[in-house]
Amino acid sequence: MSPEEQLSELKRGTVDLHVEADLLERLKTGRPLLVKAGFDPTRPDLHLGHTVLLGAMRRFQHFGHEVVFVVGDFTAQIGDPSGRNTTRPVPTPEEIAQGAATYAEQAFKILDPQRTRIAYNSKWLGQMKFDDVIRLAGKYRLARMMEREDFRRRWADQVSISLHELLYPLAQAYDSVELECDVELGGTDQLFNLMVGREIMKEYGKRPQIVMTTPILEGLNARTEGGVIVGEKMSKSLDNYVAVAEPAKEQFGKLMSISDDLMWRYYELLSSRSAVEVSELRARCAEGAQNPKSAKVALAKEIVGRYHSAEEASRAEEAWEAQFSKREVPADLPEKTVIADGDAIWLPKALALAGLVRSSSDGRRRVQQGAVDVDGTRVTDVAAQLTKGRYVVKAGKRAWAEIIVE
């Protein structure tokens, strides 16, 4: 393709592009560009939200450019404040190491390994001395940092901002200085960080990077209000995500749980179908010529097939149909043993001990919502007890277990 044609393809799905003319100029040189994106391993899973960005990286690779997949094993210790209204909890070194160990393997489900370089930013950030950090901090003004929407809102609401959070954009920017990248990619919530990278590269005498952002994928529990999708972004810390590496049945079940409106957003950002195909499919569903459920099944099978296989996607569909459409108990029902408090145990507590809910209070809420079945009977009494024995329990849409009370 010509440089202009490459530019047109690379811009697909892009929200922000700074600066388009500069990108075209670099493409015209015929030199392979160095394209960077960073991922902090706060948990050991890449999720579908990450794949929107990975897909943009893959497009660069298609045209012969080199991608640097930056594992933020150092920046994860700071915690990215992007989109946060509180200070982000800092993961333990063990959690960071566990996440970093799995990221590359998961990324290669999308990226071309031959055109991908894996870089850990602890290699250079971990070697910096305190005077290096002071000099880096001296290259950016506090007033500019406080223009950031996240910080400005927290300051106005009198929500604390820790000093180390101000260092995060600078640390991410220094990654670009070290790698001397041509382009940095990120989600729209990363725009401030990426633009800081342009400024810091200038301060170090480097040609400033081109900044490109991709849309943010909403989490599984997003909803529609006034025709607009609202809700938190897909996030590991919010537990509203579909992991790239999780089992096919889990992926399929989670995707089938999204609303019909959210399904079209997922089609837009995740499906390999063209915009025209998606538009025609949506029109058929709106006109009643096709059931939206069949469209959702097709999307779930496409995504599961991408990260597993077409055969596993079909098996996941069959299992989902048996479990939810036909209301059958899953064949691989896990057994969970809980210890009674005397002769019985409070149902919400049993749900928590069996791992079906996060806590007893979460279990109590599920019971109140009518989301808990015991031996096929809906339980809505929050004071319900399970006496000693065996019970087939469902809590929510996908959480099943045979609970043994001893």
C-alpha positions as CSV (number, residue, x, y, z in Angstrom):
1,M,0.0,0.0,0.0
2,S,1.0,3.6,-0.5
3,P,1.8,5.7,2.6
4,E,-1.6,7.4,2.2
5,E,-3.4,4.0,2.1
6,Q,-1.5,2.8,5.1
7,L,-2.5,5.9,7.0
8,S,-6.2,5.3,6.1
9,E,-6.0,1.7,7.5
10,L,-4.1,2.7,10.6
11,K,-6.6,5.3,11.4
12,R,-9.5,2.8,11.5
13,G,-11.2,3.0,14.9
14,T,-8.8,5.7,16.1
15,V,-10.2,8.4,18.4
16,D,-7.2,10.8,18.8
17,L,-4.3,11.2,16.5
18,H,-1.5,13.7,17.2
19,V,-0.1,14.5,14.7
20,E,-1.5,13.0,11.5
21,A,0.8,14.9,9.2
22,D,3.8,13.8,11.1
23,L,2.7,10.1,10.9
24,L,2.2,10.4,7.1
25,E,5.7,12.0,6.8
26,R,7.3,9.1,8.7
27,L,5.4,6.5,6.6
28,K,6.7,8.1,3.4
29,T,10.3,7.5,4.5
30,G,9.7,3.7,4.0
31,R,11.5,3.1,7.4
32,P,9.8,0.6,9.7
33,L,8.3,2.6,12.6
34,L,8.8,1.6,16.2
35,V,5.3,1.4,17.8
36,K,4.9,1.1,21.6
37,A,2.0,0.3,24.0
38,G,2.3,-0.4,27.7
39,F,0.4,-2.9,29.9
40,D,0.7,-2.9,33.7
41,P,0.5,-6.5,35.0
42,T,-1.8,-5.8,38.0
43,R,-3.4,-9.2,37.4
44,P,-2.3,-12.2,35.3
45,D,-5.0,-11.6,32.7
46,L,-5.2,-9.6,29.5
47,H,-8.8,-9.0,28.7
48,L,-10.9,-8.1,25.7
49,G,-10.6,-4.4,26.5
50,H,-6.8,-4.8,25.9
51,T,-7.4,-6.5,22.6
52,V,-8.9,-3.3,21.1
53,L,-5.5,-1.8,21.5
54,L,-3.7,-5.0,20.5
55,G,-5.7,-5.0,17.3
56,A,-4.4,-1.5,16.4
57,M,-0.8,-2.7,17.1
58,R,-1.4,-5.7,14.8
59,R,-2.4,-3.4,12.0
60,F,1.0,-1.6,12.2
61,Q,2.7,-5.0,12.1
62,H,0.7,-5.8,8.9
63,F,2.6,-3.0,7.2
64,G,6.0,-4.1,8.4
65,H,6.4,-1.9,11.4
66,E,7.9,-3.1,14.7
67,V,5.8,-3.3,17.9
68,V,7.2,-3.0,21.4
69,F,4.9,-4.6,24.0
70,V,6.0,-2.9,27.2
71,V,5.2,-4.9,30.3
72,G,4.9,-2.2,33.1
73,D,6.3,-4.3,35.9
74,F,7.8,-1.1,37.4
75,T,5.0,1.3,36.7
76,A,2.5,-1.2,38.2
77,Q,4.1,-0.4,41.5
78,I,3.0,3.2,41.2
79,G,-0.5,2.5,39.8
80,D,-2.0,4.4,36.8
81,P,-4.3,7.1,38.1
82,S,-6.1,7.3,34.7
83,G,-9.9,7.3,35.2
84,R,-9.6,6.8,38.9
85,N,-11.4,8.8,41.6
86,T,-9.3,7.3,44.4
87,T,-5.7,6.2,44.7
88,R,-5.2,2.8,43.0
89,P,-4.3,-0.1,45.4
90,V,-0.7,-1.2,44.8
91,P,-0.3,-4.9,43.9
92,T,2.3,-7.0,45.7
93,P,5.6,-7.8,44.0
94,E,4.3,-11.4,43.7
95,E,1.1,-10.3,41.9
96,I,3.1,-8.2,39.5
97,A,5.5,-11.0,38.8
98,Q,2.7,-13.5,38.2
99,G,1.0,-11.1,35.8
100,A,4.2,-10.3,33.9
101,A,5.0,-13.9,33.4
102,T,1.8,-14.5,31.4
103,Y,1.4,-11.3,29.4
104,A,3.6,-12.1,26.5
105,E,2.0,-15.5,25.8
106,Q,-1.4,-14.0,25.8
107,A,-0.4,-11.0,23.6
108,F,0.9,-13.4,21.0
109,K,-2.7,-14.7,20.5
110,I,-3.1,-11.4,18.5
111,L,0.4,-10.0,17.8
112,D,2.9,-11.4,15.3
113,P,5.8,-12.8,17.5
114,Q,8.3,-12.1,14.7
115,R,7.5,-8.4,14.7
116,T,7.1,-8.0,18.5
117,R,9.6,-7.0,21.1
118,I,8.7,-7.6,24.7
119,A,10.3,-5.0,27.0
120,Y,10.0,-4.8,30.8
121,N,10.2,-1.2,32.0
122,S,11.9,-2.2,35.3
123,K,15.0,-2.6,33.1
124,W,15.5,1.2,32.9
125,L,13.2,2.6,35.5
126,G,14.5,0.3,38.2
127,Q,18.0,1.5,37.6
128,M,17.2,5.2,38.0
129,K,18.7,6.9,41.1
130,F,16.9,9.5,43.1
131,D,18.7,12.4,41.4
132,D,17.6,10.9,38.0
133,V,14.0,11.1,39.2
134,I,14.4,14.7,40.4
135,R,15.8,15.7,37.0
136,L,12.9,13.9,35.3
137,A,10.3,15.6,37.5
138,G,11.9,18.9,36.8
139,K,11.0,18.6,33.1
140,Y,7.3,19.0,33.7
141,R,5.3,21.6,35.6
142,L,2.8,20.8,38.4
143,A,0.3,23.2,37.0
144,R,0.2,21.2,33.8
145,M,-0.1,18.0,35.7
146,M,-3.1,19.4,37.7
147,E,-4.8,20.2,34.4
148,R,-5.4,16.4,34.1
149,E,-9.2,15.8,34.5
150,D,-8.7,12.9,37.1
151,F,-6.6,15.1,39.4
152,R,-8.6,18.3,38.9
153,R,-11.9,16.4,39.8
154,R,-10.3,14.8,42.9
155,W,-8.8,18.2,44.0
156,A,-12.2,19.9,43.6
157,D,-13.9,17.1,45.6
158,Q,-11.2,17.2,48.3
159,V,-10.2,13.6,47.5
160,S,-6.6,12.9,48.4
161,I,-3.9,12.7,45.6
162,S,-0.7,10.9,46.6
163,L,2.5,12.4,45.3
164,H,3.6,9.1,43.8
165,E,0.6,9.3,41.4
166,L,2.0,12.4,39.9
167,L,5.1,10.4,38.9
168,Y,3.1,7.8,36.9
169,P,2.8,9.9,33.6
170,L,6.5,10.8,33.9
171,A,7.5,7.2,34.3
172,Q,5.4,6.2,31.3
173,A,6.9,9.0,29.3
174,Y,10.4,7.9,30.1
175,D,9.6,4.6,28.6
176,S,9.2,6.4,25.3
177,V,12.5,8.3,25.8
178,E,14.3,5.0,26.5
179,L,12.8,3.2,23.5
180,E,12.9,6.2,21.2
181,C,9.5,5.2,19.7
182,D,7.8,6.8,16.8
183,V,4.3,6.0,17.9
184,E,2.6,5.3,21.2
185,L,-0.8,3.7,21.4
186,G,-3.3,3.7,24.2
187,G,-6.9,3.9,25.2
188,T,-8.7,7.3,25.2
189,D,-8.2,7.4,29.0
190,Q,-4.4,7.3,28.4
191,L,-4.4,10.5,26.3
192,F,-2.9,12.7,29.0
193,N,-0.1,10.2,29.7
194,L,0.7,9.8,26.1
195,M,0.8,13.6,25.5
196,V,3.2,14.0,28.5
197,G,5.4,11.5,26.6
198,R,5.6,13.9,23.6
199,E,6.7,16.7,25.9
200,I,9.2,14.7,27.8
201,M,10.8,13.3,24.6
202,K,11.3,16.9,23.5
203,E,13.0,17.7,26.8
204,Y,15.4,14.9,26.3
205,G,16.2,16.0,22.7
206,K,14.2,13.2,21.1
207,R,11.7,13.5,18.2
208,P,8.3,13.5,19.9
209,Q,6.2,10.4,19.4
210,I,2.9,10.3,17.5
211,V,0.0,9.6,19.8
212,M,-2.9,7.4,18.8
213,T,-5.8,6.4,21.0
214,T,-8.4,3.7,20.6
215,P,-11.9,3.5,22.1
216,I,-12.5,2.1,25.6
217,L,-14.5,-1.1,25.8
218,E,-17.2,-1.0,28.5
219,G,-17.4,-3.9,31.0
220,L,-19.9,-6.7,31.1
221,N,-22.3,-4.8,33.4
222,A,-22.6,-1.6,31.3
223,R,-26.1,-0.6,30.5
224,T,-28.1,1.8,28.2
225,E,-29.5,5.1,29.4
226,G,-31.2,7.4,26.9
227,G,-29.8,5.4,24.0
228,V,-26.2,5.8,25.3
229,I,-24.0,3.0,26.7
230,V,-22.9,3.9,30.3
231,G,-20.8,2.1,32.8
232,E,-17.3,1.4,33.9
233,K,-14.7,0.4,31.4
234,M,-13.7,-3.3,31.2
235,S,-11.3,-3.7,34.1
236,K,-9.6,-6.4,36.0
237,S,-9.9,-4.5,39.2
238,L,-13.6,-4.1,38.7
239,D,-14.1,-7.8,37.9
240,N,-16.2,-7.0,34.8
241,Y,-14.0,-8.4,32.2
242,V,-13.5,-11.4,29.8
243,A,-10.0,-12.7,30.0
244,V,-8.1,-13.7,26.9
245,A,-6.8,-16.8,28.5
246,E,-9.8,-18.1,30.5
247,P,-11.6,-21.3,29.4
248,A,-13.9,-21.2,26.4
249,K,-17.0,-21.9,28.4
250,E,-16.3,-19.0,30.7
251,Q,-15.7,-16.6,27.8
252,F,-18.9,-17.8,26.1
253,G,-21.0,-17.5,29.2
254,K,-19.8,-14.0,30.0
255,L,-20.4,-12.7,26.5
256,M,-23.9,-14.2,26.5
257,S,-24.6,-12.2,29.7
258,I,-24.2,-8.8,28.2
259,S,-27.2,-6.7,27.2
260,D,-28.5,-6.6,23.6
261,D,-27.5,-3.0,23.3
262,L,-24.0,-3.6,24.6
263,M,-23.6,-6.4,22.1
264,W,-23.5,-3.9,19.3
265,R,-20.7,-2.0,20.9
266,Y,-18.8,-5.3,21.3
267,Y,-19.4,-6.0,17.6
268,E,-18.0,-2.6,16.7
269,L,-14.8,-2.9,18.7
270,L,-14.1,-6.7,18.8
271,S,-15.6,-8.4,15.7
272,S,-13.7,-8.9,12.5
273,R,-16.9,-8.3,10.5
274,S,-17.0,-5.1,8.5
275,A,-18.9,-2.1,9.6
276,V,-21.4,-2.7,6.8
277,E,-22.0,-6.3,7.8
278,V,-22.6,-5.3,11.5
279,S,-25.0,-2.5,10.4
280,E,-27.0,-4.9,8.2
281,L,-27.1,-7.5,11.1
282,R,-28.3,-4.8,13.5
283,A,-31.0,-3.7,11.1
284,R,-32.3,-7.3,10.7
285,C,-32.5,-7.7,14.5
286,A,-34.3,-4.3,14.9
287,E,-36.8,-5.3,12.2
288,G,-37.5,-8.6,13.8
289,A,-36.1,-10.6,10.8
290,Q,-33.4,-12.1,13.1
291,N,-33.4,-12.9,16.8
292,P,-30.8,-10.8,18.7
293,K,-29.9,-13.9,20.7
294,S,-28.6,-15.5,17.5
295,A,-26.5,-12.4,16.8
296,K,-25.1,-12.6,20.3
297,V,-24.3,-16.3,19.9
298,A,-22.5,-15.5,16.7
299,L,-20.4,-12.8,18.4
300,A,-19.5,-15.1,21.3
301,K,-18.5,-17.9,19.0
302,E,-16.3,-15.6,16.9
303,I,-14.5,-14.3,20.0
304,V,-14.1,-17.7,21.6
305,G,-13.0,-19.3,18.3
306,R,-10.3,-16.6,18.0
307,Y,-8.7,-17.4,21.4
308,H,-9.4,-21.1,21.4
309,S,-10.8,-22.9,18.3
310,A,-14.0,-23.2,16.3
311,E,-14.6,-26.6,17.8
312,E,-14.2,-25.3,21.4
313,A,-16.5,-22.4,20.5
314,S,-19.2,-24.9,19.3
315,R,-18.8,-27.0,22.5
316,A,-19.1,-23.9,24.6
317,E,-22.3,-23.0,22.8
318,E,-23.8,-26.4,23.4
319,A,-22.9,-26.3,27.1
320,W,-24.4,-22.9,27.4
321,E,-27.6,-23.9,25.7
322,A,-27.9,-27.0,28.0
323,Q,-27.2,-25.0,31.1
324,F,-29.2,-21.8,30.6
325,S,-31.6,-22.1,27.7
326,K,-32.8,-25.6,28.8
327,R,-32.2,-24.8,32.5
328,E,-30.2,-28.0,32.9
329,V,-27.6,-28.4,35.7
330,P,-24.1,-28.5,34.2
331,A,-22.5,-31.9,33.9
332,D,-19.2,-30.8,35.5
333,L,-20.8,-29.5,38.7
334,P,-18.1,-28.7,41.2
335,E,-18.4,-30.0,44.8
336,K,-17.8,-27.5,47.6
337,T,-17.7,-28.6,51.3
338,V,-18.6,-26.0,54.0
339,I,-18.8,-26.5,57.8
340,A,-22.0,-25.8,59.6
341,D,-22.3,-23.5,62.6
342,G,-23.9,-26.2,64.7
343,D,-26.7,-27.9,62.8
344,A,-27.0,-25.5,59.9
345,I,-25.2,-22.6,58.1
346,W,-26.6,-19.3,56.9
347,L,-27.2,-19.5,53.2
348,P,-25.3,-16.3,52.2
349,K,-22.3,-17.5,54.2
350,A,-22.4,-20.9,52.5
351,L,-22.4,-19.2,49.1
352,A,-19.3,-17.2,50.1
353,L,-17.5,-20.2,51.5
354,A,-18.3,-22.2,48.3
355,G,-16.8,-19.4,46.2
356,L,-20.1,-18.6,44.4
357,V,-20.1,-15.0,45.6
358,R,-17.4,-12.6,46.9
359,S,-18.7,-12.3,50.5
360,S,-21.7,-13.0,52.8
361,S,-23.0,-9.5,52.1
362,D,-22.8,-10.2,48.4
363,G,-24.6,-13.5,49.0
364,R,-27.3,-11.7,51.0
365,R,-27.8,-9.3,48.1
366,R,-28.1,-12.1,45.6
367,V,-30.8,-13.8,47.7
368,Q,-32.7,-10.5,48.0
369,Q,-32.5,-10.1,44.2
370,G,-34.0,-13.6,43.7
371,A,-30.8,-14.8,42.0
372,V,-30.3,-17.9,44.2
373,D,-31.8,-21.3,43.6
374,V,-31.4,-24.3,46.0
375,D,-32.3,-27.7,44.5
376,G,-34.2,-25.9,41.7
377,T,-36.2,-23.7,44.1
378,R,-35.8,-19.9,44.2
379,V,-34.8,-18.7,47.7
380,T,-35.6,-15.1,48.6
381,D,-35.5,-15.3,52.4
382,V,-32.2,-13.7,53.5
383,A,-32.4,-15.6,56.8
384,A,-32.5,-19.0,55.1
385,Q,-30.3,-21.7,56.5
386,L,-28.9,-24.9,55.0
387,T,-28.9,-27.9,57.3
388,K,-26.4,-30.7,57.0
389,G,-26.6,-32.4,53.6
390,R,-26.1,-31.9,49.9
391,Y,-27.6,-29.2,47.8
392,V,-27.4,-28.1,44.1
393,V,-27.0,-24.3,44.3
394,K,-27.1,-21.6,41.6
395,A,-26.1,-18.0,42.5
396,G,-26.5,-15.7,39.5
397,K,-26.4,-16.7,35.9
398,R,-23.2,-18.8,35.8
399,A,-22.3,-19.8,39.3
400,W,-23.2,-23.4,40.1
401,A,-22.0,-25.8,42.7
402,E,-23.0,-28.8,44.7
403,I,-22.6,-27.6,48.3
404,I,-22.0,-30.2,51.0
405,V,-22.8,-29.0,54.5
406,E,-21.0,-30.9,57.2
